[in-house]
Amino acid sequence: MTAELQAEAAEGAAESQGTNCQMLLNRLGEITGIQDPSFLHAALKAANGDLTDAVNFLTEECVKEPGQEAVAVEPSDCEGSAVGKEQPTNVIDLTPDNKDDLQAVIAVSFLESLEVQAVERDANRAHKANAAENKNRSKRKRCEVWGENPKQNDWRRVDDWPVGMKNIGNTCWFSAVIQSLFQLPEFRRLVLSYSLPQSMLENCRSRSEKRNIAFMQELQCLFALMLGTHRKFVDPTASLELLKGAFKSADEQQQDVSEVTHKLLDWLEDAFQLSVNGNSPRDKSENPMVQLFYGTFLTEGVHEGKTFSKIETFGQYPLQVNGYRNLNECLEGAMVEGEIEPLSSDQSVKYGQERWFTKLPPVLTFELSRFEFNQSLGQPEKIHNKLEFPQIIYMDRYLYSSKEIIQKKREETRKLRKQIAILQQKLERYMKYGSGPSRFPLPDMLQYVLEFASTKLPLVVPSAQDSQMTPAQSPAESCESTENTEGAASTLINPPSQQELMSKLPQPSRLPAEMPECPAPRVVTEEEMSLVRTCLQRWRSEIEQDIQDLKDCITRINQSIGQMYGDPVLRQVPYRLHAVLVHEGQANAGHYWAYIYDQPRKSWLKYNDISVTESSWEELERDSYGGLRNASAYCLMYINDKLSHFVADDADDAETGQFQKEVELLPPELQNYIQEDNWRLEQEVEEWEQEQSCKIPQIEPSATSESQDFTSESGQDQSSGCEHSIRSLSSEHARIAKDQTAQAIANTADAYEKNGVEAALCEAFHEEYSRLYLLAKETPTPHNDPRLQHVLIYFLRNNAPKQVVERTLLEQFADRNLSYDERSISIMQVARAKLKEIGPDDVNMEEYKKWHEDYSLFRKVSVYLLTGLELYQNRKYQEALTYLVYAYQSNTTLLMKGPNRGVDESLIALYRRKCLLKLNDMAAALFVSSAEADVLEGINILNELIIPCMHLIINNDISKDDLDAIEVMRNRWCSYLGQEDMDANLQTKLGELLPRLLDCSAEVIILKEPPKIRPNSPYDLCSRFAAVMESIHGAAPVTVK
């Protein structure tokens, strides 16, 4: 039968032109680990040349007994099987030992090949259904993790750690605003203690008043849960439902945050006004919202020769960003408007106006205007300019009480700035010298002239051939040439006079070929050269000194301006930064989060929807200043540092006890509300656990699961499962190295004949150990990784314990797969006897197991990496990315144990990044094509591959290259916003995609696992590694033989 299969395979190879078939056979053998050509030919023939089908035929999971329970085979033993999928009970065994069963499968596959077209039609229908499902999935709310996250501990809050807030669909702005307010203890106490008399509730007839009271009650419940819930995040749906009435499409798109925030604060102000002074709604002096957030400023100035003065109230003080470098410059620009100049020389009246704060609130909020309307484009645009802001800002320089001293300092500053402007003009005359359109620094121009004057024409030495008269040269020409040469020599000896030099200037009739290679004076005397050099050098030194003096003077004046307001008298009203609200994206779409300073913990926390993580000032600067990426601050909240006890927790309070103390002080109805919600959480967890217990357990791919041996007999005692697992994995590694072990045994023929089997084993053991030790000491090259050759090279390079190394090497000689000659069998029997003598006290078997698991995982990472690189070079970016992502994640686990435990992390990261950029370009091109099928495919690539991968990158130690790549990808999608030529339907889909693309932190990541690869298959992984590494540095696609 084998001959018949080989004949059929040969016939198939002839039909497919031989070469391609051989490549497929090699690839099939590498993937499956089966080296028998007859099986490979037959499987490829049955699959009609399709490599994937052939792999499935050869690696389909199997059971040997009809009644035996199905088992999910691990990556180390089988490929192409879905994890956790229930297997049929009558699967034919496809191991190489059972060729009759394989023949039966191939016969069946021949019959099934007639139904290929029907299967393809079904696959197309399934693809369309999958696309529709992906479309619905793209609309999934990002924080719906109940039942999706299998880790129930992720539902629970840890101690008094602040809770996150669920995003119910483009409501991240609400989370940022509410979290910033909640973390103000005084505001929190105001909300939680809010109450109205029953009579007022009954007499309330205004629709707006009823709405405001309802909103305040919902906010009370939300704040109570944020204090006492056991959940990791809370659901603000009830509060947000009330906001929908004010904004018709608040549930569909992100509103202007400033507008919504103003509306929200107005509602709170009106609600508090009812509780304070319901009879006098216009008198807001006692309104706690006004007292906490509102201040006043005085505006005075001159308009058309007449002075004016008025006092206004402000809540969120608006500041322009364009044209300013930092927050103090923004405030200066806002406080002083217009050109202030005297009407005439004898008058002191000035035009313009000045603003002065007359009363500052305990909480001072600056609204940064980062959005403006572009008249030419007819749409809003975001201003990405960099704007710095301090952690402490002193407001003395903007107070009316400091008016007199500040006006003097502003006048001094104006004079100093005028001096700087004059000095800058002078400096520019030096740095942009000349009268034409192209101007250059004067010192450079003098240096260029000096270099030109010092350049000498190269002396042309005639060659031997040129020294003789050519056939085409006449005697007269030769004579004239000689005279010219003699004349040049006499000129060098006796310099000519100035008149002679002028008369002998070269005429412009020279041919281009006769021109010198570089510009140089044709004739210059030593006296002229000395004079020119002296003058130019002196002038250049003088000019450079003038330039340096101007720069030093400008620097000194700038330092004086910077220290202008450093007087201790002007540092009496400090405000400390409490919260920074950040927006990432463009004007009409993006994501919001907040950085809030936690006073008890003395650190910055990042509030990003359901996620609350510890942060740093450096991260805040990077995300909030702007200028580098699409993220920047749009709102700054400062609190009076001298009134911090009024708006912030005391630092003396216990870090984990503050919230609990506040819960105990809540009204009974709010305490009951918290208890009921916590009880519901316990019920949800219990229900979830019951559901999970009813499901078929899914076996996650791990190094431990790879160690299980499914080829053993089913009746083995389970009590020895752990030991069997260790023996199975170490035996697999011995099988990989069996050729090397067999060679070591072959080299002991003399010792075996002369001294017996014990001496032969001892000699082979020591010789093999020495060989592997030397290989482990070799320096790896980009094309060669010795660790792939042998498990002991990996162990030795990572300083494995001596007992682990020796037992592993002894198992190499005890392998049953060695050749069955008398010497090998004898050595194997002695080695197995010695293994039985090693007891638990001699080798830590748990440690032994972990070392072999690490090597198995290392080989798996290597195969994933090589597979990903091969697919990348063949432009199969979707498949390549999945392999590279899994390689990177598993490799990170290894590298945590030591630098030599895994492969080169930068190589995986580089090609993972390249795949991401390629796929992003592909998805974007499909999206803008407007064809419905292409748009769905582009969205699918984004949802299934790009966004999950970005999440994994961002939530680990992200490199600058990865961060830049992610910014490039995000900018590509943000650039489509507001494009006039883009269909409105596409703009809607883009609005749904962008929040997930810009903020992956709240996502439940589901990344498709790649097809399983046999990491322990015995084919030569080293040659494949060399071929792939060599191809990376070249341009040819990978071809491994």
Disulfide bonds with the S-S distance in Angstrom:
none
